């Protein structure tokens, strides 16, 4: 006996379905529907996800950056009153983070709004300021620096 003459015992062949025979008319494929027909292709789930995305209505025009973090003048008045003296207080994002007015990990833009009042001079540097807030800061003897 040679190696090429050895055959495997109890070798089962794969069942070929869909060709009539002992299994009746449907040949093990069930009745009707996409799976019972030849050449059926079930589309991938990624395509269904694409279909669920909105087609128009400004989906492409969403803002790319984070929204500005909003602060009121009244909040600055309460938290920074201890720093007030003869010289005006220079307010930067670092100072706001130090006094926990802005989250320490926040990387976006900070905007000061005019809600409330201010009684001591402030110099705002590197912050966006609304028009009413700018008016109140300048009337208290402060400036808005860019």
VEXROLUM-92263 format. One record per atom (N, C-alpha, C): atom name; x, y, z. Coordinates in steps of 0.1 Angstrom, whole numbers, plus 5000, padded with zeros to 4 digits. Example, Ala and Ser with C-alpha at 12.3 -4.5 7.8 and 13.67 -1.06 7.14 Angstrom:
<'N'; <5132; 4943; 5078>> <'CA'; <5123; 4955; 5078>> <'C'; <5132; 4967; 5078>> <'N'; <5128; 4978; 5071>> <'CA'; <5137; 4989; 5071>> <'C'; <5129; 5000; 5079>> 
END
This chain:
<'N'; <5008; 4988; 5000>> <'CA'; <5000; 5000; 5000>> <'C'; <5009; 5012; 5000>> <'N'; <5005; 5022; 4992>> <'CA'; <5012; 5035; 4991>> <'C'; <5004; 5046; 4998>> <'N'; <5011; 5057; 5000>> <'CA'; <5004; 5068; 5007>> <'C'; <4992; 5074; 4999>> <'N'; <4994; 5074; 4985>> <'CA'; <4983; 5079; 4977>> <'C'; <4971; 5070; 4976>> <'N'; <4973; 5058; 4981>> <'CA'; <4961; 5048; 4980>> <'C'; <4953; 5048; 4993>> <'N'; <4957; 5056; 5003>> <'CA'; <4950; 5056; 5016>> <'C'; <4938; 5066; 5014>> <'N'; <4926; 5061; 5017>> <'CA'; <4914; 5070; 5017>> <'C'; <4909; 5072; 5030>> <'N'; <4902; 5083; 5032>> <'CA'; <4896; 5086; 5045>> <'C'; <4883; 5079; 5047>> <'N'; <4881; 5073; 5058>> <'CA'; <4869; 5066; 5061>> <'C'; <4858; 5075; 5065>> <'N'; <4845; 5072; 5063>> <'CA'; <4834; 5079; 5067>> <'C'; <4834; 5094; 5063>> <'N'; <4838; 5096; 5051>> <'CA'; <4838; 5110; 5045>> <'C'; <4825; 5114; 5040>> <'N'; <4819; 5125; 5046>> <'CA'; <4806; 5130; 5042>> <'C'; <4808; 5141; 5032>> <'N'; <4799; 5140; 5022>> <'CA'; <4799; 5151; 5012>> <'C'; <4790; 5162; 5016>> <'N'; <4793; 5174; 5013>> <'CA'; <4784; 5186; 5016>> <'C'; <4771; 5184; 5009>> <'N'; <4760; 5187; 5015>> <'CA'; <4747; 5186; 5009>> <'C'; <4745; 5198; 4999>> <'N'; <4741; 5195; 4987>> <'CA'; <4738; 5204; 4977>> <'C'; <4723; 5206; 4976>> <'N'; <4719; 5218; 4981>> <'CA'; <4704; 5220; 4981>> <'C'; <4699; 5228; 4970>> <'N'; <4687; 5228; 4967>> <'CA'; <4680; 5235; 4957>> <'C'; <4680; 5228; 4944>> <'N'; <4681; 5215; 4944>> <'CA'; <4681; 5208; 4931>> <'C'; <4670; 5197; 4930>> <'N'; <4659; 5199; 4937>> <'CA'; <4649; 5189; 4937>> <'C'; <4653; 5176; 4945>> <'N'; <4648; 5165; 4941>> <'CA'; <4652; 5152; 4947>> <'C'; <4643; 5149; 4959>> <'N'; <4649; 5142; 4969>> <'CA'; <4642; 5137; 4980>> <'C'; <4635; 5147; 4989>> <'N'; <4640; 5159; 4988>> <'CA'; <4635; 5169; 4998>> <'C'; <4623; 5177; 4993>> <'N'; <4617; 5173; 4983>> <'CA'; <4604; 5179; 4978>> <'C'; <4606; 5191; 4970>> <'N'; <4596; 5200; 4969>> <'CA'; <4596; 5211; 4959>> <'C'; <4606; 5222; 4964>> <'N'; <4606; 5225; 4977>> <'CA'; <4615; 5236; 4981>> <'C'; <4629; 5232; 4984>> <'N'; <4632; 5219; 4985>> <'CA'; <4645; 5214; 4986>> <'C'; <4653; 5220; 4999>> <'N'; <4646; 5221; 5010>> <'CA'; <4652; 5226; 5022>> <'C'; <4655; 5241; 5023>> <'N'; <4649; 5248; 5013>> <'CA'; <4651; 5263; 5014>> <'C'; <4639; 5270; 5020>> <'N'; <4629; 5263; 5024>> <'CA'; <4617; 5270; 5029>> <'C'; <4609; 5275; 5018>> <'N'; <4599; 5282; 5021>> <'CA'; <4590; 5287; 5010>> <'C'; <4593; 5302; 5007>> <'N'; <4591; 5306; 4995>> <'CA'; <4591; 5319; 4990>> <'C'; <4602; 5328; 4997>> <'N'; <4603; 5340; 4992>> <'CA'; <4612; 5350; 4998>> <'C'; <4626; 5350; 4992>> <'N'; <4634; 5359; 4996>> <'CA'; <4647; 5362; 4991>> <'C'; <4657; 5350; 4993>> <'N'; <4656; 5344; 5004>> <'CA'; <4666; 5333; 5008>> <'C'; <4663; 5320; 5000>> <'N'; <4651; 5319; 4995>> <'CA'; <4648; 5307; 4988>> <'C'; <4652; 5307; 4973>> <'N'; <4655; 5319; 4968>> <'CA'; <4658; 5320; 4954>> <'C'; <4673; 5320; 4951>> <'N'; <4677; 5317; 4939>> <'CA'; <4691; 5316; 4935>> <'C'; <4696; 5330; 4934>> <'N'; <4709; 5332; 4937>> <'CA'; <4715; 5345; 4936>> <'C'; <4711; 5355; 4946>> <'N'; <4706; 5351; 4957>> <'CA'; <4701; 5361; 4967>> <'C'; <4713; 5367; 4974>> <'N'; <4712; 5381; 4976>> <'CA'; <4723; 5388; 4983>> <'C'; <4716; 5397; 4993>> <'N'; <4719; 5395; 5006>> <'CA'; <4714; 5403; 5017>> <'C'; <4723; 5415; 5019>> <'N'; <4718; 5427; 5018>> <'CA'; <4726; 5438; 5018>> <'C'; <4733; 5440; 5032>> <'N'; <4745; 5446; 5033>> <'CA'; <4752; 5447; 5046>> <'C'; <4745; 5458; 5055>> <'N'; <4748; 5457; 5068>> <'CA'; <4742; 5466; 5078>> <'C'; <4747; 5480; 5076>> <'N'; <4759; 5482; 5070>> <'CA'; <4764; 5495; 5068>> <'C'; <4755; 5503; 5059>> <'N'; <4749; 5497; 5049>> <'CA'; <4741; 5504; 5040>> <'C'; <4728; 5509; 5047>> <'N'; <4723; 5501; 5056>> <'CA'; <4711; 5505; 5064>> <'C'; <4714; 5517; 5073>> <'N'; <4727; 5518; 5078>> <'CA'; <4731; 5529; 5086>> <'C'; <4731; 5542; 5078>> <'N'; <4736; 5541; 5066>> <'CA'; <4737; 5552; 5057>> <'C'; <4723; 5557; 5053>> <'N'; <4714; 5548; 5051>> <'CA'; <4700; 5553; 5048>> <'C'; <4694; 5561; 5059>> <'N'; <4697; 5558; 5072>> <'CA'; <4691; 5565; 5083>> <'C'; <4697; 5579; 5085>> <'N'; <4708; 5583; 5079>> <'CA'; <4713; 5596; 5080>> <'C'; <4704; 5606; 5072>> <'N'; <4702; 5618; 5078>> <'CA'; <4694; 5628; 5071>> <'C'; <4700; 5632; 5058>> <'N'; <4691; 5634; 5048>> <'CA'; <4696; 5637; 5034>> <'C'; <4700; 5651; 5032>> <'N'; <4691; 5660; 5036>> <'CA'; <4693; 5674; 5034>> <'C'; <4691; 5682; 5048>> <'N'; <4685; 5693; 5047>> <'CA'; <4681; 5701; 5059>> <'C'; <4693; 5705; 5068>> <'N'; <4704; 5709; 5061>> <'CA'; <4715; 5715; 5068>> <'C'; <4724; 5705; 5076>> <'N'; <4723; 5692; 5072>> <'CA'; <4732; 5682; 5079>> <'C'; <4747; 5685; 5076>> <'N'; <4750; 5690; 5064>> <'CA'; <4763; 5693; 5061>> <'C'; <4768; 5707; 5067>> <'N'; <4759; 5715; 5072>> <'CA'; <4762; 5728; 5076>> <'C'; <4763; 5730; 5091>> <'N'; <4765; 5719; 5099>> <'CA'; <4765; 5720; 5113>> <'C'; <4778; 5727; 5117>> <'N'; <4778; 5734; 5129>> <'CA'; <4790; 5741; 5133>> <'C'; <4801; 5731; 5136>> <'N'; <4813; 5735; 5132>> <'CA'; <4825; 5725; 5134>> <'C'; <4831; 5727; 5148>> <'N'; <4831; 5738; 5154>> <'CA'; <4837; 5740; 5167>> <'C'; <4827; 5739; 5178>> <'N'; <4832; 5739; 5190>> <'CA'; <4823; 5739; 5202>> <'C'; <4816; 5752; 5204>> <'N'; <4805; 5752; 5211>> <'CA'; <4797; 5764; 5214>> <'C'; <4805; 5772; 5224>> <'N'; <4804; 5785; 5223>> <'CA'; <4811; 5793; 5233>> <'C'; <4806; 5791; 5247>> <'N'; <4815; 5792; 5257>> <'CA'; <4811; 5790; 5271>> <'C'; <4806; 5804; 5276>> <'N'; <4794; 5805; 5281>> <'CA'; <4788; 5818; 5284>> <'C'; <4790; 5821; 5299>> <'N'; <4794; 5834; 5302>> <'CA'; <4796; 5839; 5315>> <'C'; <4789; 5852; 5316>> <'N'; <4783; 5855; 5328>> <'CA'; <4776; 5868; 5330>> <'C'; <4785; 5877; 5338>> <'N'; <4783; 5890; 5337>> <'CA'; <4791; 5900; 5344>> <'C'; <4788; 5898; 5359>> <'N'; <4776; 5895; 5363>> <'CA'; <4773; 5893; 5377>> <'C'; <4781; 5882; 5383>> <'N'; <4784; 5871; 5376>> <'CA'; <4792; 5860; 5380>> <'C'; <4806; 5864; 5382>> <'N'; <4812; 5872; 5373>> <'CA'; <4825; 5878; 5374>> <'C'; <4826; 5887; 5387>> <'N'; <4816; 5895; 5389>> <'CA'; <4815; 5904; 5400>> <'C'; <4816; 5896; 5414>> <'N'; <4809; 5885; 5415>> <'CA'; <4809; 5877; 5427>> <'C'; <4822; 5870; 5429>> <'N'; <4827; 5863; 5419>> <'CA'; <4839; 5855; 5420>> <'C'; <4852; 5862; 5421>> <'N'; <4853; 5874; 5414>> <'CA'; <4866; 5881; 5413>> <'C'; <4866; 5893; 5422>> <'N'; <4857; 5895; 5431>> <'CA'; <4856; 5907; 5439>> <'C'; <4869; 5907; 5449>> <'N'; <4874; 5896; 5452>> <'CA'; <4885; 5895; 5461>> <'C'; <4898; 5901; 5454>> <'N'; <4899; 5900; 5441>> <'CA'; <4910; 5905; 5434>> <'C'; <4910; 5920; 5431>> <'N'; <4898; 5926; 5434>> <'CA'; <4897; 5940; 5430>> <'C'; <4905; 5949; 5440>> <'N'; <4912; 5958; 5434>> <'CA'; <4921; 5968; 5441>> <'C'; <4922; 5981; 5434>> <'N'; <4933; 5987; 5435>> <'CA'; <4935; 6000; 5427>> <'C'; <4938; 5997; 5413>> <'N'; <4946; 5987; 5410>> <'CA'; <4949; 5983; 5396>> <'C'; <4937; 5975; 5390>> <'N'; <4934; 5976; 5377>> <'CA'; <4923; 5968; 5372>> <'C'; <4928; 5953; 5371>> <'N'; <4918; 5944; 5372>> <'CA'; <4921; 5930; 5371>> <'C'; <4921; 5926; 5357>> <'N'; <4932; 5919; 5352>> <'CA'; <4933; 5914; 5339>> <'C'; <4927; 5900; 5339>> <'N'; <4916; 5899; 5331>> <'CA'; <4908; 5886; 5331>> <'C'; <4912; 5878; 5318>> <'N'; <4918; 5867; 5320>> <'CA'; <4921; 5858; 5308>> <'C'; <4914; 5844; 5311>> <'N'; <4915; 5835; 5301>> <'CA'; <4909; 5822; 5303>> <'C'; <4915; 5815; 5314>> <'N'; <4929; 5816; 5315>> <'CA'; <4936; 5809; 5326>> <'C'; <4931; 5814; 5340>> <'N'; <4929; 5827; 5341>> <'CA'; <4923; 5832; 5354>> <'C'; <4910; 5826; 5357>> <'N'; <4901; 5826; 5347>> <'CA'; <4888; 5820; 5348>> <'C'; <4888; 5805; 5352>> <'N'; <4898; 5798; 5346>> <'CA'; <4899; 5784; 5350>> <'C'; <4904; 5782; 5364>> <'N'; <4913; 5791; 5368>> <'CA'; <4919; 5791; 5382>> <'C'; <4908; 5793; 5392>> <'N'; <4899; 5802; 5389>> <'CA'; <4888; 5805; 5399>> <'C'; <4875; 5797; 5396>> <'N'; <4877; 5786; 5388>> <'CA'; <4866; 5776; 5385>> <'C'; <4854; 5783; 5379>> <'N'; <4855; 5793; 5371>> <'CA'; <4844; 5798; 5364>> <'C'; <4842; 5791; 5351>> <'N'; <4853; 5785; 5346>> <'CA'; <4853; 5778; 5333>> <'C'; <4859; 5764; 5337>> <'N'; <4854; 5753; 5331>> <'CA'; <4860; 5740; 5334>> <'C'; <4874; 5739; 5330>> <'N'; <4882; 5732; 5337>> <'CA'; <4897; 5732; 5335>> <'C'; <4901; 5726; 5322>> <'N'; <4892; 5717; 5316>> <'CA'; <4896; 5710; 5304>> <'C'; <4890; 5717; 5292>> <'N'; <4882; 5728; 5294>> <'CA'; <4875; 5735; 5283>> <'C'; <4886; 5741; 5273>> <'N'; <4884; 5739; 5260>> <'CA'; <4894; 5744; 5250>> <'C'; <4888; 5754; 5241>> <'N'; <4875; 5757; 5242>> <'CA'; <4868; 5766; 5233>> <'C'; <4869; 5780; 5236>> <'N'; <4859; 5788; 5231>> <'CA'; <4858; 5802; 5232>> <'C'; <4850; 5806; 5245>> <'N'; <4854; 5816; 5252>> <'CA'; <4846; 5821; 5263>> <'C'; <4840; 5834; 5260>> <'N'; <4827; 5836; 5262>> <'CA'; <4820; 5849; 5259>> <'C'; <4814; 5854; 5272>> <'N'; <4816; 5867; 5274>> <'CA'; <4810; 5874; 5286>> <'C'; <4797; 5881; 5281>> <'N'; <4786; 5879; 5289>> <'CA'; <4774; 5885; 5286>> <'C'; <4771; 5896; 5296>> <'N'; <4762; 5905; 5293>> <'CA'; <4759; 5917; 5301>> <'C'; <4749; 5915; 5312>> <'N'; <4746; 5903; 5316>> <'CA'; <4736; 5901; 5327>> <'C'; <4743; 5904; 5340>> <'N'; <4737; 5913; 5348>> <'CA'; <4743; 5917; 5361>> <'C'; <4751; 5930; 5359>> <'N'; <4758; 5934; 5370>> <'CA'; <4766; 5946; 5369>> <'C'; <4780; 5944; 5374>> <'N'; <4789; 5953; 5372>> <'CA'; <4803; 5952; 5377>> <'C'; <4806; 5965; 5384>> <'N'; <4813; 5964; 5395>> <'CA'; <4816; 5977; 5403>> <'C'; <4831; 5980; 5404>> <'N'; <4839; 5972; 5398>> <'CA'; <4854; 5975; 5397>> <'C'; <4859; 5973; 5383>> <'N'; <4870; 5979; 5380>> <'CA'; <4875; 5979; 5366>> <'C'; <4881; 5965; 5362>> <'N'; <4878; 5960; 5350>> <'CA'; <4883; 5948; 5345>> <'C'; <4889; 5950; 5332>> <'N'; <4900; 5943; 5329>> <'CA'; <4906; 5943; 5315>> <'C'; <4904; 5929; 5310>> <'N'; <4895; 5927; 5300>> <'CA'; <4893; 5914; 5295>> <'C'; <4902; 5911; 5283>> <'N'; <4910; 5900; 5284>> <'CA'; <4919; 5897; 5273>> <'C'; <4917; 5883; 5268>> <'N'; <4915; 5883; 5254>> <'CA'; <4913; 5870; 5248>> <'C'; <4899; 5864; 5250>> <'N'; <4889; 5872; 5253>> <'CA'; <4876; 5868; 5255>> <'C'; <4866; 5875; 5246>> <'N'; <4856; 5869; 5242>> <'CA'; <4845; 5876; 5234>> <'C'; <4836; 5883; 5244>> <'N'; <4831; 5894; 5240>> <'CA'; <4823; 5902; 5249>> <'C'; <4811; 5907; 5241>> <'N'; <4799; 5906; 5247>> <'CA'; <4787; 5912; 5240>> <'C'; <4787; 5927; 5242>> <'N'; <4779; 5934; 5234>> <'CA'; <4779; 5948; 5234>> <'C'; <4774; 5954; 5247>> <'N'; <4763; 5949; 5253>> <'CA'; <4759; 5955; 5266>> <'C'; <4770; 5952; 5277>> <'N'; <4777; 5941; 5277>> <'CA'; <4787; 5938; 5286>> <'C'; <4799; 5948; 5285>> <'N'; <4802; 5950; 5272>> <'CA'; <4813; 5960; 5269>> <'C'; <4810; 5974; 5275>> <'N'; <4798; 5978; 5273>> <'CA'; <4793; 5991; 5278>> <'C'; <4795; 5992; 5293>> <'N'; <4790; 5981; 5300>> <'CA'; <4791; 5981; 5315>> <'C'; <4805; 5981; 5320>> <'N'; <4814; 5973; 5313>> <'CA'; <4828; 5972; 5317>> <'C'; <4835; 5986; 5315>> <'N'; <4833; 5992; 5304>> <'CA'; <4839; 6005; 5301>> <'C'; <4833; 6016; 5311>> <'N'; <4821; 6015; 5315>> <'CA'; <4815; 6025; 5324>> <'C'; <4821; 6023; 5338>> <'N'; <4826; 6011; 5341>> <'CA'; <4832; 6008; 5354>> <'C'; <4847; 6011; 5354>> <'N'; <4852; 6016; 5343>> <'CA'; <4866; 6019; 5342>> <'C'; <4875; 6009; 5336>> <'N'; <4870; 5998; 5330>> <'CA'; <4877; 5987; 5324>> <'C'; <4879; 5988; 5309>> <'N'; <4885; 5978; 5303>> <'CA'; <4887; 5978; 5289>> <'C'; <4885; 5964; 5284>> <'N'; <4882; 5963; 5271>> <'CA'; <4882; 5950; 5264>> <'C'; <4894; 5949; 5255>> <'N'; <4903; 5941; 5258>> <'CA'; <4915; 5940; 5250>> <'C'; <4914; 5928; 5240>> <'N'; <4919; 5929; 5228>> <'CA'; <4918; 5918; 5219>> <'C'; <4930; 5910; 5218>> 
END
